[in-house]
Structures are given as structure tokens and as C-alpha cells.
């Protein structure tokens, strides 16, 4: 049996490999399960990105890259996190597509 604080580390231990990228989202950046996952990932050869708000907490400093929303309103932080995640998804999608396909496709 594992505690909730280990939920993401447990998944990473069975699924992640060195060279993978972990993107962690936490409004406060203080959630123990998120910080533990980022720490485990860093210690096991993964690249890490933390998307945070408020002060950014430990997640902001543990991650290789921090995308930080400097705001103390949960609604604003979460809305901006959603926009960042959408932009990241589009970037990943486009980097996997041929230039011809991108120019011919309506997204």
C-alpha cells in the first residue's frame, strides 16, 4: 500500500525512462506528491518542467524549467496554466508533423 504523496513517483518508477520529460502542474508548487515526482524524475535522468503559480514553491526550484504564473488568484493561475498546456500540446503536435501537413491543415 502506498500513500497519496507517492502516487506519481510510483507511476514514474514503472513507466519513466531516462531522457523522458515530466511536466508537472501545481498552482502552489508545494504539493508533496508533485515535488516528490519532480525530485524522483531529476534524480533518475528525466528532464522536468514545472508549471506553477503563487510563489512557485519547491516545484519551481526543483524543476529544470519553471513556467511560473506570478499571481495569487487560483482562477487566474489555473486559466493561464491551461493556456500554457494548450500551447505546449500544439508545439509537440507540430514538431511531429511534416511542414506540408501543417500548412494544409486547419487546426
N, C-alpha and C positions, 0 to 999 in steps of 0.2 A: 504494500500500500504506500502511496506517495501523497505528500501534502500539495495543496494547490500552488504553493510557491515553487514547486518543482515541475509543474505541468509542461512548461515549454522546454526546459532542459531535458526532460525525459524524451520528448519528441525529437529534439535535436540529436540526442545520443543515438537514436536508432535510424535517423533519416539523413542527417547532415554529413557532408564530407568537406575536408579542407579545400578551400577555393570557392566554396559556395558563398552566397551573400545572404545575410539575415537582415531584414528590415523590421524594426520593432517600433510600435506606435504606443505612446503613453502620454496622455495630457500632462501629467505631473512629472513624469520621468522618474518617479520614486517607487513605482510598483515593484515589489521584490521579485516577482516572477519574471518581469521584463528585464530588470537589472541582472538577475542571475543568468538569464538566457544570453544576454549580450556578453557577459563575462565568460560564460562557457564557450560561446562561439569564438570570441577573441582568443581564448586560450587553446582552442583546437583548430586554428588555422582558417577560420571563416573571416570574411570582411563583414563589417557591421555598419548599419545606418540606423540612427535613432531619430524618430520624428517626435518632437516634444513641444510642450508649451510651458506656461508659468515660468518657473526658474530653470526648468530642464532637468533638475535632479541628477542623480548619479548616472542615469542613462545617457545624458548629454555628454558626460566626461568619459564614460567607458567606451562609447562607440567610436569607430574610426571617423565617421562623418555624422554630424548632427545637423538636422534641418529643424531649426528652432523657431517657434512662433512666440514672440515676446509679448504675451498677453495673459491676463488673469481671468478671462471670461471663458468658461468651458465651451459655450456655444460657438464663440468666435474661433477658439483653438481647434475644436473638432471640425468646423466648417473648412478652415484652412488646411487642416490635415487631409481632409477628403480631396480638396483641390490638388494638393501635392501628390497624393497617391494616384489620382487620375492622370496627372502629368507623367509620373513615373511609369505607369502602365502603358501609356501611349508611347513613351520613349522606348521601352522594352519591345513593344509590338513592332514599332517601325524599324528598330535595329535588326529585327529578324525577317524583314520583308525586302524584296527586291525593289530598287528605285522605280522601275516601271510599274509595279503593282501599286506602290504608294501613290504615284502620280495619276493613276487611272481609277483609284478607289475613292469613294465618298465615305468619310468616317463620321 
